[in-house]
Amino acid sequence: MLNGEVWFHVKHDGSGDEARMTQEPDVDDAERAAVASSPPPLAAAVFGDRLGLAQRYCAILATEGIDHGLMGPREVPRLWDRHILNCAVLGEAIEEGQSVIDIGSGAGLPGIALAIARPDLRITLVEPLLRRSDFLLRTVSALGLTVDVVRGRAEEKAVRSDVARADVVTSRAVAPLERLTRWSAPLIKDGGRLIALKGSSAADEIERDRKAAERNGIVGLRVESVGESIVEPVTTLVIGDKRGTPQRRRVK
């Protein structure tokens, strides 16, 4: 726990998911179907004529996503507000036609939600766990999205050589900024940006990790909000700019 916020790396071994599945109540098929087929009215403003795709994605999260432990059963009633819309409004901070790498994509949040809302973007999902990357591949195929899926960790040399550097690298609840900037910076073009979905302690985290982020090549860290009048609370972003080559750490 850091600054009152619980951190987790989405690239875990899944044992926590299985333990949680035994403790959380099951959700019947009727409730799952009802959630997917009943998006909030403002979802149409985010997804436009692709709202049907967003509903199909919601249905996948509410069924396969829950059954395979990628989402907790208690998340079903809040899939739209807390997850899909919360991530899709990230598009407000990204310029038209840009390339995006979503690291630690997990169930496809924010990457798949963003791809549905913003088909002009070129999106790559990076996820190391086999069952999660397989889920992403099946979901991308089922939805007919032009999205690449790469299995691996963002910090691995193989991943860095396999994907072209992007205009934006994004993530959601992956790691504190010190590690997140170290993993993300090599994947960002000079002049590109890191955009991380964060919680209420984002400003405190910036204060704590600003110097480390700058050593990693990410400068100008600031907090911005998106999704005003769409989601409540609004989605909080930490944004930083990629400048130059990260400084090497001194060996002590």
C-alpha positions as CSV (number, residue, x, y, z in Angstrom):
1,M,0.0,0.0,0.0
2,L,1.4,3.4,-1.0
3,N,-0.1,6.7,0.1
4,G,-3.3,4.9,1.0
5,E,-3.7,3.3,-2.4
6,V,-3.3,-0.4,-3.0
7,W,-1.0,-1.2,-5.9
8,F,-1.0,-4.4,-7.9
9,H,0.9,-5.5,-11.0
10,V,-1.6,-7.0,-13.4
11,K,1.1,-9.5,-14.5
12,H,0.6,-11.8,-11.5
13,D,0.2,-15.6,-11.6
14,G,-3.5,-15.6,-11.2
15,S,-3.7,-17.3,-7.8
16,G,-5.3,-14.2,-6.3
17,D,-8.0,-14.4,-8.9
18,E,-8.8,-18.0,-8.1
19,A,-8.9,-17.3,-4.3
20,R,-11.2,-14.3,-4.9
21,M,-13.5,-16.4,-7.1
22,T,-14.1,-18.8,-4.2
23,Q,-15.1,-15.9,-1.9
24,E,-17.3,-13.8,-4.2
25,P,-20.9,-14.6,-5.0
26,D,-21.8,-16.0,-8.3
27,V,-23.8,-13.9,-10.8
28,D,-26.6,-15.6,-12.8
29,D,-26.7,-15.5,-16.6
30,A,-29.8,-13.2,-16.6
31,E,-28.0,-10.5,-14.6
32,R,-24.9,-10.7,-16.9
33,A,-27.1,-10.4,-20.0
34,A,-29.1,-7.5,-18.5
35,V,-25.9,-5.5,-17.8
36,A,-24.5,-6.0,-21.3
37,S,-27.8,-5.0,-23.0
38,S,-28.4,-2.0,-20.8
39,P,-25.6,0.6,-21.3
40,P,-25.9,4.0,-19.6
41,P,-27.5,6.6,-21.9
42,L,-24.2,8.5,-22.1
43,A,-22.4,5.5,-23.5
44,A,-23.8,6.5,-26.9
45,A,-22.0,9.8,-26.7
46,V,-18.7,7.9,-26.2
47,F,-19.1,5.0,-28.7
48,G,-21.5,6.5,-31.3
49,D,-22.4,3.9,-33.9
50,R,-20.0,1.4,-32.3
51,L,-22.1,1.1,-29.2
52,G,-23.1,-2.3,-30.3
53,L,-19.5,-3.4,-30.2
54,A,-19.1,-2.0,-26.7
55,Q,-22.2,-4.0,-25.6
56,R,-20.6,-7.2,-27.1
57,Y,-17.4,-6.4,-25.2
58,C,-19.3,-5.9,-22.0
59,A,-21.0,-9.3,-22.6
60,I,-17.6,-10.9,-23.0
61,L,-16.3,-9.4,-19.8
62,A,-19.5,-10.4,-18.0
63,T,-19.2,-14.0,-19.1
64,E,-15.8,-15.3,-20.2
65,G,-14.0,-12.5,-18.3
66,I,-15.7,-13.5,-15.0
67,D,-15.5,-17.2,-15.6
68,H,-11.8,-17.1,-16.3
69,G,-11.1,-14.8,-13.3
70,L,-10.1,-11.7,-15.2
71,M,-12.9,-9.8,-13.5
72,G,-14.5,-10.3,-10.1
73,P,-18.2,-11.3,-10.1
74,R,-19.0,-8.2,-8.0
75,E,-17.8,-6.1,-10.9
76,V,-20.7,-7.1,-13.2
77,P,-23.2,-4.4,-12.1
78,R,-20.5,-1.7,-12.6
79,L,-18.8,-3.0,-15.8
80,W,-20.0,0.1,-17.8
81,D,-19.3,2.9,-15.4
82,R,-16.2,1.7,-13.5
83,H,-14.5,-0.2,-16.3
84,I,-15.6,0.3,-19.9
85,L,-16.6,4.0,-19.9
86,N,-13.9,4.8,-17.3
87,C,-11.3,3.6,-19.8
88,A,-13.0,4.7,-23.1
89,V,-13.0,8.4,-22.1
90,L,-9.2,8.2,-22.2
91,G,-9.6,8.9,-25.9
92,E,-10.2,12.6,-24.9
93,A,-6.5,12.9,-24.2
94,I,-5.2,11.2,-27.4
95,E,-4.9,13.0,-30.8
96,E,-6.4,11.6,-34.0
97,G,-4.5,8.8,-35.7
98,Q,-1.9,8.2,-33.0
99,S,-0.3,4.9,-32.1
100,V,-0.9,3.5,-28.6
101,I,0.6,0.7,-26.6
102,D,-1.4,-0.5,-23.6
103,I,0.9,-2.4,-21.2
104,G,-0.4,-4.9,-18.7
105,S,-3.6,-5.0,-20.7
106,G,-5.2,-7.8,-18.7
107,A,-8.9,-8.0,-19.7
108,G,-8.3,-5.3,-22.3
109,L,-8.7,-2.2,-20.1
110,P,-8.1,0.4,-21.2
111,G,-6.9,-0.9,-24.7
112,I,-10.0,-2.6,-26.1
113,A,-12.4,-0.1,-24.7
114,L,-10.3,2.6,-26.3
115,A,-10.1,0.7,-29.6
116,I,-13.9,0.5,-29.8
117,A,-14.4,4.2,-29.0
118,R,-11.5,5.4,-31.3
119,P,-11.1,3.2,-34.4
120,D,-8.7,5.8,-35.8
121,L,-6.0,4.8,-33.3
122,R,-3.4,2.1,-33.9
123,I,-3.4,0.0,-30.7
124,T,-1.1,-2.7,-29.4
125,L,-1.9,-4.7,-26.3
126,V,1.0,-6.0,-24.2
127,E,0.2,-8.8,-21.7
128,P,2.6,-11.5,-20.4
129,L,0.2,-14.1,-19.0
130,L,-0.8,-16.8,-21.5
131,R,-4.5,-17.1,-20.4
132,R,-4.9,-13.3,-20.5
133,S,-3.2,-12.8,-23.9
134,D,-5.3,-15.7,-25.3
135,F,-8.4,-13.9,-24.0
136,L,-7.3,-10.7,-25.6
137,L,-6.7,-12.5,-29.0
138,R,-10.2,-14.1,-28.9
139,T,-11.9,-10.9,-27.9
140,V,-10.1,-8.8,-30.6
141,S,-11.1,-11.4,-33.2
142,A,-14.7,-11.7,-31.9
143,L,-15.2,-8.0,-32.1
144,G,-13.4,-7.6,-35.5
145,L,-11.0,-5.0,-34.1
146,T,-7.7,-4.1,-35.8
147,V,-5.6,-4.4,-32.7
148,D,-2.3,-6.2,-32.2
149,V,-1.7,-8.4,-29.1
150,V,1.9,-9.1,-27.9
151,R,2.6,-11.6,-25.2
152,G,5.3,-10.4,-22.9
153,R,6.4,-7.9,-20.3
154,A,6.9,-4.3,-21.3
155,E,10.3,-4.3,-19.7
156,E,11.6,-7.3,-21.7
157,K,14.0,-6.6,-24.5
158,A,12.1,-9.0,-26.8
159,V,8.9,-6.9,-26.4
160,R,10.8,-3.7,-27.0
161,S,12.3,-5.0,-30.2
162,D,9.0,-6.6,-31.3
163,V,6.8,-3.4,-31.1
164,A,7.4,-0.1,-32.8
165,R,7.7,2.9,-30.4
166,A,4.4,4.6,-30.0
167,D,3.0,8.1,-29.6
168,V,1.3,7.1,-26.4
169,V,1.9,4.3,-23.8
170,T,-1.0,3.8,-21.5
171,S,-1.8,1.6,-18.5
172,R,-4.3,1.1,-15.7
173,A,-3.4,0.2,-12.1
174,V,-0.2,-1.5,-13.2
175,A,2.5,0.0,-10.9
176,P,3.8,3.1,-9.1
177,L,5.2,5.8,-11.3
178,E,8.9,4.9,-10.6
179,R,8.5,1.5,-12.1
180,L,5.8,2.5,-14.6
181,T,8.0,5.2,-16.2
182,R,11.0,2.8,-16.4
183,W,8.9,0.2,-18.2
184,S,7.0,2.6,-20.4
185,A,9.7,5.1,-21.5
186,P,11.6,2.8,-23.9
187,L,8.3,2.1,-25.8
188,I,7.5,5.8,-26.3
189,K,8.7,8.0,-29.2
190,D,10.7,11.1,-28.3
191,G,8.0,13.7,-27.9
192,G,5.4,11.1,-27.2
193,R,3.5,10.7,-23.9
194,L,2.8,8.4,-21.0
195,I,-0.8,8.4,-20.0
196,A,-1.6,6.3,-17.0
197,L,-5.1,5.9,-15.4
198,K,-4.6,6.5,-11.7
199,G,-6.6,7.0,-8.5
200,S,-7.2,9.9,-6.1
201,S,-3.6,9.9,-4.8
202,A,-2.1,10.7,-8.2
203,A,-0.8,14.1,-7.2
204,D,1.0,12.6,-4.2
205,E,2.5,9.9,-6.3
206,I,3.9,12.5,-8.8
207,E,5.5,14.4,-5.9
208,R,7.1,11.2,-4.6
209,D,8.3,9.8,-7.9
210,R,8.9,12.8,-10.1
211,K,12.7,12.6,-9.9
212,A,12.8,8.9,-10.6
213,A,10.5,9.5,-13.6
214,E,12.8,12.2,-15.0
215,R,15.7,9.8,-14.7
216,N,13.7,7.3,-16.7
217,G,13.1,9.9,-19.4
218,I,9.6,11.0,-18.5
219,V,9.2,14.8,-17.7
220,G,6.4,17.2,-17.0
221,L,4.3,14.9,-15.0
222,R,0.8,16.3,-14.3
223,V,-2.7,15.3,-13.4
224,E,-5.5,15.7,-15.8
225,S,-9.2,14.6,-15.7
226,V,-11.3,13.2,-18.6
227,G,-14.9,12.0,-18.8
228,E,-16.5,15.0,-17.2
229,S,-20.3,14.6,-17.4
230,I,-19.8,11.0,-18.7
231,V,-18.4,9.1,-15.7
232,E,-18.6,9.9,-11.9
233,P,-16.1,10.2,-10.5
234,V,-14.2,11.5,-13.6
235,T,-11.2,9.5,-14.8
236,T,-7.9,10.7,-13.4
237,L,-4.9,10.5,-15.6
238,V,-1.2,11.1,-14.9
239,I,0.4,12.4,-18.1
240,G,4.2,12.8,-18.8
241,D,6.3,13.6,-21.8
242,K,9.1,11.5,-23.2
243,R,12.2,13.6,-23.6
244,G,15.6,12.3,-24.7
245,T,17.5,9.2,-23.4
246,P,16.8,7.9,-19.9
247,Q,19.7,8.4,-17.5
248,R,21.7,5.4,-16.5
249,R,21.6,4.5,-12.9
250,R,24.8,4.8,-10.9
251,V,26.1,1.5,-9.6
252,K,26.6,1.7,-5.9
